[in-house]
């Protein structure tokens, strides 16, 4: 699922009716047994949405910013790490905190089912024509454990020029 979300379009409808869209360019999976997984020790008051079933948002605060994950299985999720703005009023989204800020995702969105058509947050297929996008697997960042596990996926075209691969 982490690889499959790269290239997808994240659509956010705000309470005032504004619709913002961004193409996901980087994700990171958090799986069973992963020491960096917030669900590793089981359900808590803060991580309950990690156990709500596939397709729910798990939004949490860390270092004064929000981060958003999409659950894939009980206790497993995909962190939305970066995106390219498709709406003209969106700013830079080169990290999970900036992505959440630009799309106004917060703890209030925790538990939303993104598979429901009426959800204010949903995913649409990328709709990109031509050859399939190049997706790279890179080491994880910002964690101490399992850094080399093949769990971080980056759209090659989404990397800044100095970091572009291949």
matplotlib code that plots the C-alpha trace (Angstrom):
import matplotlib.pyplot as plt

x = [0.0, 2.9, 4.2, 0.7, -0.1, 2.9, 1.5, -2.1, -3.9, -4.9, -8.0, -8.9, -12.3, -12.2, -15.1, -15.5, -15.9, -12.4, -11.0, -7.2, -5.3, -1.7, 0.1, 1.8, 5.5, 6.8, 5.4, 6.8, 5.3, 5.0, 4.4, 4.0, 7.2, 8.6, 10.0, 9.1, 5.5, 3.2, 1.0, 3.8, 2.6, -1.1, -4.0, -4.0, -6.2, -3.9, -3.4, -6.9, -7.4, -4.4, -6.8, -9.9, -9.4, -7.9, -8.4, -8.6, -6.5, -4.1, -3.1, -0.8, 1.3, 5.1, 7.6, 4.8, 3.6, 0.9, 1.7, -0.9, -0.9, -3.4, -4.1, -3.6, -4.3, -4.9, -1.8, -0.1, -0.1, 1.5, 3.0, 2.3, 5.8, 5.6, 3.5, 3.5, 0.8, -1.8, -3.9, -2.5, -2.9, -0.9, 2.6, 5.6, 5.0, 8.4, 7.8, 5.0, 4.5, 4.4, 2.0, -0.4, -0.1, -0.8, -3.8, -5.0, -4.9, -5.0, -6.0, -9.6, -9.2, -7.9, -10.1, -11.6, -12.4, -10.8, -12.5, -15.9, -17.0, -18.4, -15.1, -13.5, -10.2, -9.9, -7.5, -7.9, -5.8, -2.9, -4.3, -0.8, -0.5, 2.5, 5.0, 4.6, 6.3, 9.7, 9.4, 12.5, 13.0, 15.2, 16.4, 14.0, 14.7, 14.1, 14.2, 16.9, 15.5, 15.0, 16.5, 17.5, 14.2, 12.6, 9.7, 10.2, 9.0, 9.8, 8.5, 11.7, 10.2, 9.2, 12.7, 14.4, 17.0, 20.0, 18.5, 17.1, 18.1, 19.0]
y = [0.0, 2.4, 2.0, 2.2, 5.6, 7.2, 9.1, 9.1, 12.4, 13.4, 15.5, 17.7, 19.5, 22.1, 23.1, 26.3, 24.2, 24.8, 21.8, 21.3, 18.6, 17.3, 14.4, 12.1, 11.8, 10.0, 7.5, 5.3, 2.0, 1.2, -2.5, -5.1, -5.6, -2.2, -0.5, 2.9, 1.9, 3.8, 0.7, -1.7, -1.9, -2.2, 0.3, 3.4, 6.5, 8.3, 5.6, 4.0, 4.9, 2.6, -0.2, 1.1, -1.0, -0.2, 3.2, 5.4, 8.4, 8.3, 11.9, 12.6, 15.5, 15.3, 18.1, 20.7, 19.5, 17.1, 13.9, 11.8, 8.1, 5.9, 2.6, -0.6, -3.3, -3.3, -1.7, -0.9, 2.3, 4.4, 7.8, 10.5, 12.0, 14.5, 15.8, 18.1, 20.8, 20.6, 23.4, 26.9, 28.0, 25.2, 25.8, 23.5, 20.0, 18.4, 16.8, 15.2, 18.3, 20.7, 18.3, 18.3, 22.1, 22.8, 20.5, 21.6, 18.0, 17.9, 15.6, 16.6, 14.4, 11.4, 8.4, 9.6, 6.8, 8.0, 5.2, 6.8, 9.1, 11.6, 11.9, 15.4, 13.6, 11.0, 9.6, 9.5, 7.7, 9.7, 10.0, 10.4, 9.5, 7.9, 5.4, 4.4, 6.7, 5.6, 4.9, 4.4, 2.6, 4.6, 4.3, 5.7, 9.0, 10.4, 7.0, 4.9, 1.4, -0.4, 2.5, 0.2, -1.7, -1.3, 0.7, 4.2, 5.0, 8.1, 9.3, 9.9, 12.9, 14.3, 14.6, 18.0, 18.3, 17.8, 14.6, 13.1, 9.5, 7.8]
z = [0.0, 0.8, -2.8, -4.2, -2.6, -4.3, -7.3, -5.9, -5.4, -1.9, -1.9, 1.1, 1.4, 4.1, 6.3, 4.2, 1.0, -0.4, -2.2, -2.2, -4.0, -3.8, -5.5, -3.0, -3.7, -0.6, 1.9, 4.6, 5.9, 9.6, 10.0, 12.7, 14.7, 13.6, 16.7, 15.3, 14.8, 17.2, 17.5, 18.5, 22.1, 21.3, 21.3, 23.5, 23.8, 21.3, 18.7, 18.7, 15.0, 14.1, 15.0, 13.3, 10.2, 6.8, 5.2, 8.4, 9.1, 12.1, 12.8, 15.6, 16.9, 17.3, 17.7, 17.5, 14.0, 12.8, 10.8, 9.0, 8.3, 6.5, 8.1, 6.1, 8.7, 12.4, 13.9, 10.6, 8.5, 5.8, 6.8, 4.1, 4.0, 1.1, -1.8, -4.8, -4.7, -7.4, -6.1, -6.6, -3.0, -1.5, -0.3, 0.1, 1.3, 1.6, 4.9, 6.8, 9.0, 6.0, 4.2, 7.1, 7.5, 3.8, 3.7, 7.2, 8.6, 12.4, 15.3, 14.4, 11.3, 13.3, 12.6, 9.3, 6.9, 3.6, 1.7, 2.1, -0.7, 1.8, 3.7, 3.6, 2.9, 0.2, -2.4, -6.1, -8.7, -10.0, -13.5, -14.9, -18.6, -20.1, -18.6, -15.0, -12.6, -11.2, -7.5, -5.5, -2.2, 0.1, 3.8, 6.3, 8.0, 11.5, 13.2, 14.9, 14.2, 10.9, 8.9, 6.0, 5.9, 2.4, 3.8, 2.4, -1.2, -3.2, -6.6, -8.5, -10.3, -6.9, -5.5, -5.5, -8.3, -6.0, -4.6, -7.9, -8.4, -11.7]

ax = plt.figure().add_subplot(projection="3d")
ax.plot(x, y, z, "-o")
ax.set_aspect("equal")
plt.show()
